[in-house]
Amino acid sequence: MKDRVKAFYWMVLASCCYAFLAIDFKYLAKEYPVFEMIFARNFTAFVFLSVYLLQRGIKKFRFNNIKLLIARGVMGSFAALFYFYSLSKLPVATVITIQKTAPFLIILLSWFFLKEKSSKYKFIAFFIAFAGILLIFKPGFNKGVYFYLFLPLCSAFFSAIAHTIIRKLGETNEPAVIVWFFFFVSNFILAPLMIYQGVKLPHNPFDWLLVLFLGVFTMSAQLSMTRSYSLTKVGEASLYSYINIPFATFLAYIFFNELPDKISFIGIFLVLYAAYVNYKEKILL
């Protein structure tokens, strides 16, 4: 199987895990402090992954380029904070679609830092996606939620930097090592925020199970995503993740009876079409 095809399947798996993670997190955030749930998501995944590395023999793994590993951890932590906080305030489809502007930023960053080739089609796709985001924002009509709408944009920015770094780290590090170090750094950033906001322990077995699944979905998504980025160009791999949008929209409707308005749906369609333009251009080359 070609690396490009493998990258596609790994990213589809990651996208599905992220969609279930969003639903799980949104359900818990209705009752529990947001920063606590973000920390629980990271710490649980960190424990699972630590056990996994120990079972495989931690001595087999090397932590190459510590500075970049730390930078990836910091950027990824900020991306997660902005993403999950906005997820607790806005519809799932809206947050995920806005956050999915990250691949267009990734294309620019990978062109600048990694010297990956770009083309005019990517810039056309960027403007199509930008038009879609404007329809979701609806300037002049969403004044009460502008602050929350900008949070996933901030998440997209930090995510683009983090994913570009992942591509570079993937040349010398195992995917499991990159993800483990991300959780390690992120725990130190999130712990003080959780303590500041306050802690409320789950009060029934079902909620504890959902907290556990936060870690399972997170670890699975991170490992799959990192594996995908290590198999192909970072700009191409990121485009495959758009399957997350319709899947998460469907799940949000099933669990929360939550759907975007008609104008936002058009915006979501434009963002998806922008991704298609990028993907089609890659096939034609």
C-alpha positions as CSV (number, residue, x, y, z in Angstrom):
1,M,0.0,0.0,0.0
2,K,1.4,3.4,-1.0
3,D,2.3,5.9,1.8
4,R,-0.2,8.4,0.5
5,V,-3.1,5.9,0.8
6,K,-1.9,4.9,4.3
7,A,-1.8,8.5,5.3
8,F,-5.4,8.9,4.1
9,Y,-6.6,6.0,6.2
10,W,-4.7,7.1,9.3
11,M,-6.2,10.6,9.1
12,V,-9.7,9.3,8.6
13,L,-9.3,7.2,11.8
14,A,-7.9,10.3,13.6
15,S,-10.9,12.4,12.3
16,C,-13.4,9.9,13.6
17,C,-11.8,9.8,17.0
18,Y,-11.7,13.6,17.1
19,A,-15.4,13.8,16.3
20,F,-16.3,11.3,19.1
21,L,-14.0,13.3,21.4
22,A,-15.8,16.5,20.6
23,I,-19.2,15.0,21.5
24,D,-17.9,13.4,24.7
25,F,-16.2,16.6,25.8
26,K,-19.3,18.8,25.1
27,Y,-21.5,16.5,27.1
28,L,-19.2,16.6,30.1
29,A,-18.5,20.3,29.8
30,K,-22.2,21.0,30.5
31,E,-21.7,19.9,34.1
32,Y,-18.0,20.0,34.9
33,P,-15.4,22.8,34.7
34,V,-13.9,23.1,31.2
35,F,-10.2,23.3,32.2
36,E,-10.7,20.2,34.4
37,M,-12.1,18.2,31.5
38,I,-9.2,19.4,29.2
39,F,-6.7,18.3,31.8
40,A,-8.5,15.0,32.3
41,R,-8.4,14.4,28.6
42,N,-4.7,15.0,28.4
43,F,-3.7,13.3,31.6
44,T,-5.7,10.2,30.9
45,A,-4.2,9.9,27.5
46,F,-0.7,10.5,28.9
47,V,-1.2,7.6,31.4
48,F,-2.4,5.3,28.6
49,L,0.5,6.2,26.3
50,S,3.1,5.9,29.1
51,V,1.9,2.3,29.8
52,Y,2.0,1.6,26.0
53,L,5.6,2.9,25.8
54,L,6.7,0.9,28.9
55,Q,5.2,-2.3,27.4
56,R,7.1,-1.8,24.2
57,G,10.3,-0.9,26.0
58,I,11.0,2.8,26.6
59,K,14.7,2.3,26.0
60,K,13.9,1.7,22.3
61,F,12.7,5.2,21.9
62,R,14.8,8.4,21.5
63,F,13.7,12.0,22.1
64,N,15.3,13.8,19.2
65,N,15.3,17.6,18.9
66,I,14.0,18.5,22.4
67,K,13.5,22.1,21.5
68,L,11.0,21.3,18.7
69,L,9.3,18.7,20.9
70,I,8.7,21.4,23.6
71,A,7.6,23.9,21.0
72,R,5.1,21.3,19.6
73,G,3.8,20.7,23.1
74,V,3.3,24.4,23.9
75,M,1.6,25.2,20.5
76,G,-0.6,22.1,20.8
77,S,-1.6,23.0,24.3
78,F,-2.8,26.5,23.3
79,A,-4.6,25.0,20.3
80,A,-6.4,22.6,22.6
81,L,-7.3,25.2,25.1
82,F,-8.9,27.5,22.5
83,Y,-10.6,24.7,20.8
84,F,-12.2,23.0,23.7
85,Y,-13.3,26.2,25.5
86,S,-15.1,27.3,22.3
87,L,-16.6,23.8,22.0
88,S,-18.3,24.3,25.4
89,K,-19.9,27.6,24.1
90,L,-20.7,27.0,20.4
91,P,-22.3,24.3,18.2
92,V,-19.9,21.4,17.4
93,A,-20.1,21.9,13.6
94,T,-19.3,25.6,13.9
95,V,-16.2,25.1,16.1
96,I,-14.8,22.2,14.0
97,T,-15.3,24.0,10.7
98,I,-13.6,27.2,11.9
99,Q,-10.8,25.2,13.4
100,K,-10.4,23.4,10.0
101,T,-9.0,26.6,8.5
102,A,-5.7,25.2,10.0
103,P,-4.8,23.2,6.9
104,F,-4.8,26.4,4.8
105,L,-2.4,27.9,7.3
106,I,-0.4,24.7,7.4
107,I,0.0,24.9,3.6
108,L,1.5,28.4,4.0
109,L,3.7,27.5,6.9
110,S,4.9,24.2,5.3
111,W,5.8,26.2,2.2
112,F,7.7,28.8,4.3
113,F,9.4,26.5,6.8
114,L,9.6,23.1,5.0
115,K,9.9,24.4,1.5
116,E,7.0,22.3,0.2
117,K,5.7,23.5,-3.2
118,S,2.5,25.5,-3.4
119,S,0.3,26.7,-6.3
120,K,-2.3,29.2,-7.3
121,Y,-5.0,26.6,-6.6
122,K,-4.2,26.6,-2.9
123,F,-4.6,30.4,-2.8
124,I,-8.0,30.1,-4.6
125,A,-9.0,27.4,-2.0
126,F,-7.9,29.7,0.8
127,F,-10.2,32.5,-0.4
128,I,-13.1,30.1,-0.8
129,A,-12.6,28.9,2.7
130,F,-12.3,32.5,3.9
131,A,-15.7,33.3,2.3
132,G,-17.1,30.3,4.1
133,I,-15.8,31.4,7.5
134,L,-17.3,34.9,6.9
135,L,-20.7,33.3,6.4
136,I,-20.3,31.4,9.6
137,F,-19.2,34.5,11.5
138,K,-22.0,36.6,9.9
139,P,-20.4,40.0,10.7
140,G,-22.9,42.3,12.2
141,F,-25.3,39.6,13.3
142,N,-23.3,37.5,15.8
143,K,-22.1,40.3,18.1
144,G,-22.9,38.3,21.3
145,V,-20.6,35.4,20.3
146,Y,-17.7,37.1,18.4
147,F,-15.3,36.3,21.2
148,Y,-16.1,32.6,21.1
149,L,-16.0,32.5,17.3
150,F,-12.5,33.8,17.3
151,L,-11.3,31.1,19.7
152,P,-11.3,28.3,17.2
153,L,-9.5,30.6,14.8
154,C,-6.8,31.0,17.4
155,S,-6.8,27.3,17.8
156,A,-6.4,26.9,14.0
157,F,-3.3,29.2,14.1
158,F,-1.6,27.3,16.9
159,S,-2.6,24.0,15.5
160,A,-1.1,24.9,12.1
161,I,2.2,25.6,13.8
162,A,2.0,22.4,15.9
163,H,1.2,20.2,12.9
164,T,4.0,21.8,10.8
165,I,6.4,21.0,13.6
166,I,5.1,17.4,13.7
167,R,6.0,16.9,10.1
168,K,9.6,17.9,10.9
169,L,9.7,15.8,14.1
170,G,8.4,12.8,12.2
171,E,11.6,12.6,10.3
172,T,13.6,11.6,13.4
173,N,11.0,10.6,16.1
174,E,8.5,7.8,16.5
175,P,4.8,9.0,16.5
176,A,4.3,7.7,20.0
177,V,7.2,9.7,21.3
178,I,6.0,12.9,19.7
179,V,2.5,12.4,21.2
180,W,3.8,11.4,24.6
181,F,6.0,14.5,24.9
182,F,3.0,16.7,23.8
183,F,0.9,15.3,26.7
184,F,3.9,15.7,29.1
185,V,4.3,19.4,28.3
186,S,0.6,20.0,28.1
187,N,0.0,18.7,31.6
188,F,2.2,21.3,33.1
189,I,0.4,24.1,31.3
190,L,-3.1,22.8,32.0
191,A,-2.7,21.8,35.7
192,P,-2.5,25.4,37.1
193,L,-5.6,26.5,35.0
194,M,-7.6,23.6,36.3
195,I,-6.7,24.4,39.9
196,Y,-7.5,28.1,39.4
197,Q,-11.0,27.3,37.9
198,G,-11.8,24.6,40.5
199,V,-12.2,20.8,40.4
200,K,-15.5,18.9,40.5
201,L,-15.1,15.1,40.5
202,P,-17.5,13.0,38.4
203,H,-20.3,11.8,40.6
204,N,-21.4,8.6,38.9
205,P,-19.7,5.6,37.1
206,F,-21.1,6.7,33.7
207,D,-19.4,10.1,33.9
208,W,-16.1,8.5,35.0
209,L,-16.4,6.2,31.9
210,L,-16.8,9.2,29.7
211,V,-13.8,10.9,31.3
212,L,-11.8,7.7,30.6
213,F,-13.0,7.8,26.9
214,L,-11.7,11.4,26.7
215,G,-8.2,9.9,27.0
216,V,-8.9,6.9,24.7
217,F,-10.2,9.1,21.9
218,T,-7.4,11.6,22.4
219,M,-4.6,9.1,22.4
220,S,-6.0,7.3,19.4
221,A,-6.6,10.5,17.4
222,Q,-3.1,11.9,18.2
223,L,-1.3,8.7,17.3
224,S,-3.2,8.3,14.1
225,M,-2.8,11.9,13.1
226,T,0.9,11.9,13.8
227,R,1.3,8.7,11.8
228,S,-0.5,10.2,8.9
229,Y,1.8,13.3,8.9
230,S,4.9,11.1,8.9
231,L,3.8,9.4,5.7
232,T,3.1,12.3,3.4
233,K,3.3,16.0,2.9
234,V,1.9,17.9,5.8
235,G,-0.4,20.0,3.6
236,E,-1.9,16.9,1.9
237,A,-2.4,14.9,5.1
238,S,-4.2,17.8,6.8
239,L,-6.8,17.9,4.0
240,Y,-7.9,14.4,4.6
241,S,-9.1,15.5,8.1
242,Y,-12.1,17.3,6.7
243,I,-14.2,14.2,7.0
244,N,-14.4,15.3,10.6
245,I,-16.9,18.1,9.7
246,P,-19.8,16.0,8.3
247,F,-19.2,13.2,10.8
248,A,-19.2,15.5,13.8
249,T,-22.2,17.4,12.5
250,F,-24.1,14.1,12.3
251,L,-23.1,13.1,15.8
252,A,-24.0,16.5,17.2
253,Y,-27.5,16.2,15.7
254,I,-27.9,12.6,17.1
255,F,-26.8,13.4,20.6
256,F,-27.7,17.1,21.1
257,N,-30.3,17.8,18.3
258,E,-27.8,20.5,17.3
259,L,-27.6,21.8,13.7
260,P,-26.1,25.0,12.3
261,D,-28.4,27.6,10.7
262,K,-28.8,27.7,6.9
263,I,-26.2,30.4,6.3
264,S,-23.7,28.6,8.4
265,F,-24.4,25.4,6.4
266,I,-23.5,27.3,3.2
267,G,-20.3,28.4,5.0
268,I,-19.4,24.9,6.0
269,F,-20.0,23.7,2.4
270,L,-17.6,26.4,1.1
271,V,-14.9,25.3,3.5
272,L,-15.4,21.6,2.4
273,Y,-15.4,22.7,-1.2
274,A,-12.1,24.6,-0.6
275,A,-10.6,21.4,0.7
276,Y,-11.8,19.5,-2.4
277,V,-10.2,22.1,-4.7
278,N,-6.9,21.6,-2.9
279,Y,-7.2,17.8,-3.1
280,K,-8.3,17.8,-6.8
281,E,-5.3,20.0,-7.6
282,K,-3.0,17.5,-6.0
283,I,-4.5,14.6,-8.1
284,L,-4.0,16.5,-11.3
285,L,-0.4,17.3,-10.7
